Amino acid sequence: MNRLFYKYHRWLAIVCALPLLLTVMTGMTFPIAKALHQRQLAGFLIHLHTLETFGLGDFFPILNGLGLLGLLITGIYMTRLFREKRAHSQYL
C-alpha cells in the first residue's frame, strides 16, 4: 500500500508542479507590482494568477486545491504518523 502512495504522490507532484509554481510566482509578485503602483501589471498578474487569461478562472483554483489536498494526504500517509506501533518481540 505504501508503494501505491509513493506512486500517486510522485505523479501528483509532477502534474501539480507547474500550476503551483505559476500560482506562487504571480501571488508573490502581485503585491510588489501593486506597491509600485503598476496597475496594468498588477491586473495582468491577478488574471494570470487565477488563469482567467485563458478562461479557466472558475476551474483553476479548484484544481490547484485538489492537487494540493492529494499531495497533503499522500505525504502525511507516507510519514507513518497514523500507523500502529508494533511491539518488538525481542524485548518480550
All heavy atoms as an XYZ file, in Angstrom:
749
protein
N       0.823     -1.194      0.000
C       0.000      0.000      0.000
C       0.869      1.261      0.000
O       0.522      2.246     -0.613
C      -0.916     -0.041      1.228
C      -1.886      1.096      1.271
S      -3.120      0.936      0.000
C      -4.497      1.634      0.791
N       1.984      1.178      0.719
C       2.875      2.327      0.788
C       3.445      2.666     -0.584
O       3.608      3.834     -0.924
C       3.994      2.054      1.792
C       4.456      3.317      2.462
O       3.807      4.341      2.377
N       5.564      3.228      3.150
N       3.748      1.644     -1.367
C       4.262      1.850     -2.718
C       3.257      2.590     -3.590
O       3.624      3.411     -4.419
C       4.555      0.494     -3.348
C       5.910      0.347     -3.840
C       6.100     -1.072     -4.324
N       7.334     -1.576     -3.834
C       8.455     -1.530     -4.536
N       8.445     -1.057     -5.745
N       9.575     -1.963     -4.033
N       1.992      2.285     -3.389
C       0.923      2.930     -4.140
C       0.867      4.426     -3.824
O       0.712      5.250     -4.725
C      -0.417      2.262     -3.813
C      -1.612      2.689     -4.642
C      -1.418      2.293     -6.099
C      -2.867      2.054     -4.080
N       1.032      4.772     -2.547
C       1.020      6.183     -2.170
C       2.244      6.915     -2.726
O       2.149      8.067     -3.125
C       0.935      6.338     -0.655
C      -0.468      6.294     -0.153
C      -1.006      5.126      0.322
C      -1.257      7.427     -0.175
C      -2.308      5.071      0.772
C      -2.559      7.393      0.274
C      -3.090      6.217      0.755
N       3.395      6.267     -2.742
C       4.583      6.876     -3.342
C       4.339      7.153     -4.829
O       4.704      8.210     -5.340
C       5.812      5.976     -3.199
C       6.446      6.013     -1.842
C       6.495      4.882     -1.045
C       7.013      7.186     -1.356
C       7.082      4.917      0.207
C       7.603      7.232     -0.107
C       7.622      6.096      0.664
O       8.209      6.135      1.900
N       3.718      6.194     -5.491
C       3.438      6.338     -6.922
C       2.490      7.515     -7.169
O       2.748      8.357     -8.022
C       2.828      5.041     -7.446
C       2.455      5.072     -8.896
C       1.810      3.757     -9.292
C       1.201      3.841    -10.668
N       0.489      2.620    -11.018
N       1.389      7.575     -6.418
C       0.436      8.671     -6.584
C       1.045     10.015     -6.189
O       0.797     11.033     -6.827
C      -0.826      8.425     -5.763
C      -1.731      7.379     -6.356
C      -2.278      6.385     -5.564
C      -2.026      7.367     -7.713
C      -3.097      5.415     -6.111
C      -2.841      6.410     -8.265
C      -3.379      5.437     -7.456
O      -4.187      4.487     -7.999
N       1.834     10.023     -5.130
C       2.461     11.267     -4.682
C       3.428     11.803     -5.740
O       3.430     12.995     -6.039
C       3.197     11.024     -3.361
C       3.664     12.272     -2.698
N       2.830     13.071     -1.952
C       4.869     12.862     -2.664
C       3.503     14.094     -1.487
N       4.755     13.999     -1.909
N       4.216     10.914     -6.304
C       5.163     11.322     -7.347
C       4.420     11.843     -8.575
O       4.780     12.869     -9.145
C       6.059     10.140     -7.731
C       7.178     10.523     -8.656
C       8.071      9.352     -9.037
N       8.443      8.513     -7.921
C       8.128      7.216     -7.829
N       7.472      6.623     -8.788
N       8.502      6.501     -6.791
N       3.364     11.139     -8.983
C       2.577     11.545    -10.145
C       1.910     12.901     -9.899
O       1.944     13.783    -10.758
C       1.530     10.468    -10.446
C       0.708     10.764    -11.643
C       1.053     10.563    -12.935
C      -0.593     11.344    -11.663
N       0.038     10.971    -13.762
C      -0.993     11.457    -12.993
C      -1.463     11.768    -10.656
C      -2.212     11.994    -13.358
C      -2.684     12.293    -11.027
C      -3.039     12.403    -12.365
N       1.307     13.078     -8.717
C       0.666     14.355     -8.391
C       1.678     15.495     -8.353
O       1.381     16.607     -8.780
C      -0.051     14.266     -7.043
C      -1.462     13.735     -7.056
C      -1.957     13.520     -5.637
C      -2.388     14.668     -7.795
N       2.857     15.224     -7.819
C       3.885     16.265     -7.744
C       4.305     16.726     -9.132
O       4.480     17.923     -9.368
C       5.092     15.747     -6.967
N       4.426     15.795    -10.054
C       4.819     16.162    -11.417
C       3.713     16.968    -12.094
O       3.973     17.986    -12.733
C       5.161     14.889    -12.229
C       6.443     14.269    -11.692
C       5.288     15.195    -13.712
C       6.733     12.885    -12.222
N       2.472     16.530    -11.935
C       1.335     17.205    -12.582
C       1.084     18.584    -11.973
O       0.778     19.539    -12.690
C       0.065     16.324    -12.486
C      -1.163     17.080    -12.916
C       0.236     15.068    -13.329
N       1.233     18.714    -10.669
C       0.883     19.961     -9.981
C       2.017     20.975     -9.917
O       1.792     22.126     -9.537
C       0.420     19.655     -8.562
S      -1.109     18.734     -8.490
N       3.226     20.589    -10.266
C       4.381     21.472    -10.087
C       4.262     22.778    -10.871
O       4.438     23.860    -10.308
C       5.660     20.745    -10.478
N       3.959     22.717    -12.140
C       3.903     23.926    -12.960
C       2.748     24.858    -12.573
O       2.974     26.057    -12.390
C       3.850     23.558    -14.445
C       4.090     24.698    -15.411
C       5.446     25.343    -15.183
C       3.985     24.203    -16.836
N       1.519     24.344    -12.409
C       0.445     25.248    -11.986
C       0.693     25.866    -10.612
O       0.403     27.046    -10.400
C      -0.802     24.360    -11.947
C      -0.495     23.208    -12.800
C       0.987     23.016    -12.743
N       1.249     25.099     -9.692
C       1.532     25.657     -8.372
C       2.660     26.682     -8.426
O       2.614     27.692     -7.722
C       1.871     24.543     -7.385
C       0.695     23.681     -6.965
C       1.174     22.523     -6.102
C      -0.343     24.490     -6.230
N       3.646     26.439     -9.256
C       4.728     27.406     -9.425
C       4.184     28.715     -9.993
O       4.551     29.798     -9.535
C       5.817     26.838    -10.331
C       7.030     27.732    -10.553
C       7.770     27.947     -9.242
C       7.950     27.116    -11.578
N       3.296     28.611    -10.973
C       2.664     29.803    -11.537
C       1.875     30.553    -10.471
O       1.970     31.783    -10.364
C       1.739     29.409    -12.690
C       0.908     30.537    -13.291
C       1.807     31.476    -14.088
C      -0.190     29.975    -14.159
N       1.118     29.836     -9.655
C       0.326     30.461     -8.602
C       1.210     31.150     -7.578
O       0.931     32.277     -7.155
C      -0.567     29.407     -7.915
O      -1.410     28.817     -8.895
C      -1.425     30.026     -6.841
N       2.279     30.497     -7.181
C       3.184     31.076     -6.187
C       3.887     32.320     -6.731
O       3.946     33.359     -6.067
C       4.226     30.025     -5.720
C       5.343     30.662     -4.929
C       3.541     28.952     -4.907
N       4.405     32.225     -7.950
C       5.150     33.356     -8.511
C       4.261     34.577     -8.740
O       4.651     35.698     -8.416
C       5.835     32.939     -9.828
C       6.910     31.887     -9.642
S       8.191     32.350     -8.468
C       8.982     33.661     -9.349
N       3.064     34.357     -9.285
C       2.176     35.501     -9.514
C       1.626     36.034     -8.200
O       1.421     37.243     -8.054
C       1.015     35.122    -10.450
O       0.312     33.993     -9.924
C       1.521     34.828    -11.841
N       1.412     35.143     -7.229
C       0.940     35.585     -5.920
C       1.975     36.400     -5.168
O       1.637     37.294     -4.396
N       3.246     36.110     -5.392
C       4.316     36.873     -4.739
C       4.586     38.202     -5.437
O       4.909     39.195     -4.785
C       5.601     36.050     -4.709
C       5.562     34.919     -3.725
S       6.967     33.778     -3.768
C       8.333     34.755     -4.268
N       4.461     38.229     -6.757
C       4.783     39.464     -7.482
C       3.621     40.452     -7.535
O       3.844     41.639     -7.756
C       5.255     39.153     -8.914
O       4.284     38.342     -9.558
C       6.592     38.450     -8.904
N       2.391     39.972     -7.313
C       1.246     40.876     -7.345
C       1.351     41.998     -6.308
O       1.187     43.176     -6.660
C      -0.066     40.100     -7.162
C      -1.257     40.978     -6.982
C      -1.787     41.679     -8.054
C      -1.849     41.124     -5.735
C      -2.886     42.502     -7.891
C      -2.941     41.938     -5.558
C      -3.466     42.631     -6.642
N       1.636     41.717     -5.022
C       1.748     42.827     -4.056
C       2.897     43.781     -4.362
O       2.810     44.979     -4.077
C       1.964     42.142     -2.714
C       1.730     40.711     -2.914
C       1.750     40.437     -4.371
N       3.956     43.260     -4.968
C       5.083     44.122     -5.332
C       4.658     45.084     -6.429
O       4.943     46.285     -6.363
C       6.297     43.268     -5.766
C       6.795     42.426     -4.595
C       7.414     44.150     -6.317
C       7.811     41.371     -4.968
N       3.983     44.565     -7.441
C       3.502     45.428     -8.527
C       2.489     46.442     -8.013
O       2.492     47.602     -8.435
C       2.877     44.580     -9.630
N       1.664     46.028     -7.087
C       0.666     46.933     -6.513
C       1.345     48.029     -5.684
O       0.948     49.189     -5.741
C      -0.306     46.136     -5.646
C      -1.528     46.894     -5.256
C      -2.499     45.979     -4.525
C      -3.673     46.766     -4.017
N      -4.569     45.951     -3.212
N       2.371     47.665     -4.930
C       3.097     48.644     -4.120
C       3.851     49.644     -4.989
O       4.023     50.804     -4.595
C       4.065     47.944     -3.178
N       4.278     49.204     -6.162
C       4.984     50.094     -7.082
C       4.023     50.858     -8.000
O       4.461     51.506     -8.940
C       5.984     49.296     -7.926
C       7.131     48.643     -7.153
C       7.956     47.764     -8.069
C       8.001     49.708     -6.489
N       2.727     50.750     -7.709
C       1.671     51.437     -8.462
C       1.666     51.064     -9.938
O       1.420     51.898    -10.795
C       1.780     52.964     -8.290
C       1.750     53.386     -6.854
N       0.615     53.303     -6.091
C       2.716     53.874     -6.035
C       0.875     53.727     -4.868
N       2.154     54.079     -4.800
N       1.949     49.822    -10.214
C       1.908     49.293    -11.578
C       0.553     48.608    -11.782
O       0.439     47.395    -11.735
C       3.057     48.308    -11.800
C       4.429     48.895    -11.628
C       4.742     49.908    -12.716
O       4.377     49.714    -13.875
N       5.415     50.979    -12.341
N      -0.490     49.396    -11.985
C      -1.852     48.869    -12.055
C      -2.049     47.893    -13.218
O      -2.717     46.880    -13.071
C      -2.865     49.999    -12.162
C      -2.961     50.800    -10.904
C      -4.016     51.849    -11.025
N      -3.980     52.682     -9.829
C      -4.916     53.530     -9.528
N      -5.963     53.675    -10.321
N      -4.829     54.247     -8.434
N      -1.497     48.215    -14.344
C      -1.665     47.348    -15.507
C      -0.988     45.991    -15.274
O      -1.571     44.939    -15.563
C      -1.084     48.025    -16.739
C      -1.681     47.546    -18.018
C      -1.240     48.436    -19.179
O      -0.213     49.086    -19.109
N      -2.027     48.427    -20.237
N       0.210     46.012    -14.736
C       0.923     44.782    -14.433
C       0.212     43.992    -13.330
O       0.069     42.778    -13.423
C       2.369     45.074    -14.012
C       3.221     43.873    -13.632
C       3.353     42.899    -14.801
C       4.582     44.326    -13.141
N      -0.263     44.681    -12.308
C      -0.976     44.019    -11.213
C      -2.255     43.362    -11.725
O      -2.592     42.247    -11.321
C      -1.286     45.012    -10.104
N      -2.970     44.042    -12.599
C      -4.181     43.464    -13.180
C      -3.881     42.218    -14.002
O      -4.603     41.221    -13.924
N      -2.815     42.283    -14.785
C      -2.413     41.122    -15.577
C      -2.008     39.962    -14.677
O      -2.376     38.813    -14.925
C      -1.255     41.489    -16.510
C      -0.684     40.310    -17.232
C      -1.388     39.707    -18.268
C       0.549     39.785    -16.872
C      -0.867     38.604    -18.927
C       1.072     38.696    -17.529
C       0.362     38.100    -18.558
N      -1.274     40.262    -13.620
C      -0.819     39.211    -12.715
C      -1.982     38.522    -12.008
O      -1.973     37.308    -11.826
C       0.156     39.781    -11.677
C       1.557     40.089    -12.187
C       2.365     40.826    -11.132
C       2.268     38.819    -12.607
N      -3.001     39.279    -11.604
C      -4.131     38.660    -10.917
C      -4.942     37.797    -11.884
O      -5.464     36.749    -11.511
C      -5.001     39.703    -10.189
C      -5.808     39.048     -9.053
C      -5.926     40.422    -11.102
C      -4.994     38.512     -7.953
N      -5.025     38.220    -13.139
C      -5.707     37.390    -14.141
C      -4.901     36.130    -14.455
O      -5.475     35.059    -14.655
C      -5.961     38.182    -15.432
C      -7.097     39.127    -15.317
N      -8.406     38.716    -15.356
C      -7.134     40.467    -15.150
C      -9.204     39.759    -15.231
N      -8.445     40.834    -15.096
N      -3.594     36.259    -14.465
C      -2.737     35.105    -14.682
C      -2.739     34.189    -13.461
O      -2.683     32.963    -13.587
C      -1.307     35.567    -14.995
C      -0.333     34.533    -15.522
C      -0.851     33.912    -16.810
C       1.019     35.171    -15.740
N      -2.831     34.778    -12.283
C      -2.847     34.027    -11.024
C      -4.018     33.047    -10.977
O      -3.890     31.934    -10.491
C      -2.924     35.010     -9.855
C      -2.853     34.388     -8.507
N      -1.699     33.856     -7.995
C      -3.795     34.229     -7.551
C      -1.940     33.389     -6.781
N      -3.212     33.594     -6.487
N      -5.158     33.457    -11.482
C      -6.346     32.595    -11.488
C      -6.588     31.964    -12.851
O      -7.573     31.262    -13.038
C      -7.592     33.389    -11.086
O      -7.768     34.466    -11.989
C      -7.479     33.908     -9.669
N      -5.718     32.226    -13.801
C      -5.815     31.759    -15.186
C      -7.092     32.236    -15.873
O      -7.608     31.573    -16.763
C      -5.674     30.246    -15.289
C      -4.257     29.702    -15.272
C      -4.238     28.226    -15.599
C      -3.319     30.426    -16.208
N      -7.605     33.391    -15.460
C      -8.730     33.997    -16.164
C      -8.314     34.409    -17.569
O      -9.148     34.540    -18.454
C      -9.245     35.217    -15.396
C     -10.030     34.864    -14.164
C     -10.522     36.089    -13.437
O     -10.545     37.187    -14.032
O     -10.876     35.955    -12.258
N      -7.024     34.606    -17.774
C      -6.492     34.974    -19.075
C      -6.851     33.921    -20.121
O      -7.093     34.239    -21.276
C      -4.953     35.111    -18.993
O      -4.631     35.939    -17.891
C      -4.386     35.706    -20.244
N      -6.898     32.657    -19.707
C      -7.201     31.559    -20.620
C      -8.607     31.012    -20.435
O      -8.926     29.935    -20.935
C      -6.182     30.430    -20.432
C      -4.768     30.884    -20.640
C      -3.913     31.015    -19.565
C      -4.304     31.196    -21.903
C      -2.610     31.440    -19.737
C      -2.998     31.620    -22.096
C      -2.160     31.742    -21.006
N      -9.452     31.709    -19.673
C     -10.827     31.278    -19.463
C     -10.977     30.145    -18.460
O     -11.989     29.458    -18.448
N      -9.984     29.938    -17.622
C     -10.036     28.859    -16.631
C     -10.196     29.388    -15.207
O      -9.892     28.689    -14.246
C      -8.767     28.003    -16.713
C      -8.536     27.285    -18.039
C      -7.170     26.630    -18.045
C      -9.613     26.248    -18.267
N     -10.682     30.608    -15.062
C     -10.786     31.244    -13.752
C     -11.663     30.493    -12.768
O     -11.429     30.546    -11.566
N     -12.672     29.773    -13.249
C     -13.562     29.040    -12.348
C     -12.984     27.697    -11.937
O     -13.287     27.200    -10.849
C     -14.925     28.808    -13.015
C     -15.657     30.110    -13.294
O     -15.404     31.095    -12.568
O     -16.464     30.131    -14.236
N     -12.158     27.089    -12.769
C     -11.681     25.733    -12.513
C     -10.280     25.663    -11.929
O      -9.967     24.742    -11.184
C     -11.703     24.910    -13.810
C     -13.041     24.878    -14.464
C     -13.263     25.567    -15.644
C     -14.083     24.177    -13.899
C     -14.500     25.547    -16.249
C     -15.329     24.146    -14.495
C     -15.544     24.839    -15.672
N      -9.443     26.613    -12.268
C      -8.032     26.548    -11.875
C      -7.827     26.523    -10.364
O      -7.067     25.677     -9.864
C      -7.252     27.694    -12.516
C      -5.775     27.630    -12.281
C      -5.026     26.578    -12.772
C      -5.129     28.619    -11.575
C      -3.658     26.516    -12.562
C      -3.772     28.571    -11.362
C      -3.039     27.513    -11.858
N      -8.464     27.404     -9.595
C      -8.262     27.337     -8.137
C      -8.740     26.013     -7.538
O      -8.118     25.481     -6.612
C      -9.086     28.505     -7.598
C      -9.220     29.433     -8.740
C      -9.260     28.574     -9.961
N      -9.815     25.455     -8.081
C     -10.323     24.179     -7.583
C      -9.335     23.062     -7.899
O      -9.029     22.216     -7.036
C     -11.710     23.875     -8.172
C     -12.710     24.906     -7.663
C     -12.159     22.460     -7.842
C     -14.045     24.876     -8.359
N      -8.813     23.051     -9.118
C      -7.829     22.025     -9.489
C      -6.547     22.153     -8.676
O      -5.964     21.150     -8.261
C      -7.521     22.105    -10.981
C      -8.660     21.710    -11.915
C      -8.252     21.923    -13.364
C      -9.078     20.277    -11.676
N      -6.107     23.380     -8.442
C      -4.924     23.609     -7.608
C      -5.165     23.085     -6.196
O      -4.304     22.431     -5.608
C      -4.590     25.101     -7.549
C      -3.344     25.453     -8.305
O      -2.624     24.600     -8.777
N      -3.097     26.738     -8.420
N      -6.330     23.389     -5.661
C      -6.664     22.943     -4.312
C      -6.754     21.428     -4.213
O      -6.275     20.831     -3.244
N      -7.382     20.787     -5.186
C      -7.479     19.332     -5.178
C      -6.109     18.679     -5.296
O      -5.829     17.674     -4.649
C      -8.392     18.852     -6.306
C      -9.888     19.111     -6.112
C     -10.647     18.713     -7.374
C     -10.419     18.385     -4.902
N      -5.249     19.263     -6.129
C      -3.890     18.734     -6.258
C      -3.119     18.850     -4.956
O      -2.442     17.908     -4.535
N      -3.233     20.002     -4.301
C      -2.552     20.180     -3.015
C      -3.115     19.261     -1.946
O      -2.374     18.718     -1.123
C      -2.673     21.634     -2.549
C      -1.697     22.596     -3.170
C      -2.017     24.019     -2.743
C      -0.282     22.253     -2.776
N      -4.418     19.074     -1.947
C      -5.044     18.173     -0.985
C      -4.555     16.740     -1.192
O      -4.247     16.027     -0.229
C      -6.564     18.253     -1.112
C      -7.376     17.561     -0.043
C      -7.095     18.171      1.326
C      -8.854     17.682     -0.367
N      -4.467     16.325     -2.446
C      -3.947     14.989     -2.741
C      -2.501     14.827     -2.299
O      -2.128     13.801     -1.726
N      -1.683     15.841     -2.553
C      -0.282     15.786     -2.121
C      -0.178     15.749     -0.601
O       0.659     15.047     -0.040
C       0.491     16.982     -2.669
C       0.839     16.921     -4.139
C       1.387     18.262     -4.615
C       1.844     15.824     -4.399
N      -1.039     16.498      0.063
C      -1.036     16.524      1.523
C      -1.429     15.167      2.104
O      -0.773     14.649      3.011
C      -1.988     17.611      2.014
C      -2.060     17.851      3.502
C      -0.734     18.389      4.008
C      -3.161     18.827      3.818
N      -2.475     14.569      1.564
C      -2.941     13.275      2.072
C      -1.893     12.183      1.844
O      -1.562     11.429      2.761
C      -4.288     12.901      1.429
C      -5.382     13.822      1.961
C      -4.635     11.439      1.689
C      -6.694     13.716      1.220
N      -1.364     12.102      0.629
C      -0.363     11.068      0.364
C       0.924     11.322      1.141
O       1.557     10.388      1.618
C      -0.059     10.962     -1.142
O       0.353     12.242     -1.641
C      -1.269     10.469     -1.911
N       1.296     12.586      1.288
C       2.507     12.914      2.049
C       2.379     12.578      3.517
O       3.306     12.034      4.129
N       1.228     12.892      4.118
C       1.014     12.566      5.530
C       0.991     11.058      5.726
O       1.549     10.542      6.686
C      -0.276     13.225      6.048
C      -0.065     14.729      6.205
C      -0.715     12.614      7.376
C      -1.304     15.497      6.588
N       0.359     10.347      4.813
C       0.319      8.889      4.933
C       1.725      8.299      4.886
O       2.039      7.367      5.620
C      -0.547      8.266      3.836
C      -0.645      6.779      3.966
C      -1.517      6.200      4.861
C       0.180      5.945      3.212
C      -1.584      4.826      5.004
C       0.120      4.570      3.349
C      -0.767      4.014      4.245
O      -0.822      2.666      4.388
N       2.570      8.849      4.042
C       3.921      8.303      3.906
C       4.796      8.592      5.122
O       5.810      7.936      5.323
C       4.586      8.840      2.642
C       3.987      8.261      1.388
S       4.865      8.686     -0.109
C       4.883     10.449     -0.090
N       4.418      9.562      5.960
C       5.207      9.832      7.165
C       4.980      8.791      8.243
O       5.719      8.740      9.211
C       4.869     11.214      7.755
O       3.503     11.227      8.152
C       5.183     12.325      6.791
N       3.928      7.989      8.080
C       3.578      6.921      9.024
C       3.188      7.447     10.392
O       3.393      6.790     11.410
C       4.722      5.922      9.139
C       5.059      5.279      7.825
C       6.195      4.332      7.961
N       6.503      3.784      6.643
C       7.561      3.103      6.367
N       8.455      2.872      7.282
N       7.755      2.632      5.150
N       2.639      8.646     10.448
C       2.198      9.212     11.718
C       1.002      8.478     12.305
O       0.837      8.425     13.518
C       1.816     10.688     11.531
C       2.945     11.671     11.351
C       2.400     13.050     11.036
C       3.784     11.720     12.601
N       0.156      7.938     11.457
C      -1.091      7.353     11.922
C      -1.079      5.827     11.900
O      -2.124      5.203     11.896
C      -2.256      7.879     11.075
C      -2.386      9.360     11.158
C      -2.032     10.145     10.083
C      -2.837      9.965     12.312
C      -2.146     11.525     10.156
C      -2.938     11.338     12.396
C      -2.596     12.120     11.319
N       0.071      5.245     11.910
C       0.168      3.789     11.926
C       0.337      3.303     13.345
O       0.903      3.988     14.197
C       1.361      3.325     11.100
C       1.111      3.502      9.640
C       2.058      2.647      8.895
N       1.733      2.734      7.492
C       2.440      2.173      6.561
N       3.513      1.497      6.881
N       2.087      2.274      5.303
N      -0.138      2.097     13.582
C       0.032      1.484     14.898
C       1.490      1.077     15.072
O       2.119      0.569     14.144
C      -0.858      0.254     15.020
C      -2.325      0.568     15.028
C      -3.148     -0.682     15.180
O      -2.639     -1.693     15.704
O      -4.306     -0.646     14.749
N       1.972      1.271     16.251
C       3.342      0.863     16.534
C       3.336     -0.588     16.971
O       2.533     -1.009     17.784
C       3.943      1.748     17.611
C       4.090      3.171     17.149
C       4.818      3.991     18.144
C       4.889      5.406     17.575
N       5.831      6.221     18.241
N       4.238     -1.357     16.430
C       4.328     -2.778     16.751
C       5.234     -2.973     17.960
O       6.261     -2.320     18.100
C       4.872     -3.557     15.563
C       3.998     -3.484     14.370
C       4.605     -4.288     13.262
N       3.845     -4.074     12.026
C       4.257     -4.445     10.847
N       5.428     -5.027     10.714
N       3.527     -4.231      9.788
N       4.858     -3.909     18.793
C       5.707     -4.256     19.940
C       6.860     -5.110     19.426
O       6.669     -6.009     18.608
C       4.900     -5.025     20.974
N       8.032     -4.810     19.897
C       9.212     -5.586     19.488
C       9.250     -6.881     20.289
O       9.265     -6.869     21.525
C      10.490     -4.801     19.712
C      10.574     -3.573     18.861
N      10.559     -3.620     17.499
C      10.665     -2.267     19.188
C      10.644     -2.400     17.015
N      10.711     -1.553     18.021
N       9.275     -7.987     19.608
C       9.252     -9.285     20.276
C      10.578     -9.606     20.965
O      10.636    -10.474     21.819
C       8.893    -10.375     19.278
O       9.860    -10.413     18.259
N      11.646     -8.922     20.629
C      12.937     -9.218     21.232
C      12.988     -8.804     22.697
O      13.784     -9.312     23.455
C      14.057     -8.545     20.459
C      14.005     -7.036     20.500
C      15.064     -6.410     19.593
O      15.715     -7.107     18.854
N      15.186     -5.117     19.656
N      12.140     -7.867     23.098
C      12.128     -7.419     24.482
C      11.161     -8.209     25.335
O      11.124     -8.051     26.542
C      11.794     -5.933     24.563
C      12.804     -5.061     23.863
C      12.457     -4.323     22.743
C      14.108     -4.993     24.318
C      13.377     -3.538     22.084
C      15.052     -4.201     23.684
C      14.676     -3.485     22.570
O      15.596     -2.707     21.932
N      10.326     -9.048     24.736
C       9.325     -9.813     25.487
C       9.835    -11.122     25.956
O      10.632    -11.776     25.573
C       8.056     -9.998     24.650
C       7.360     -8.716     24.274
C       6.176     -9.041     23.366
C       6.864     -7.973     25.495
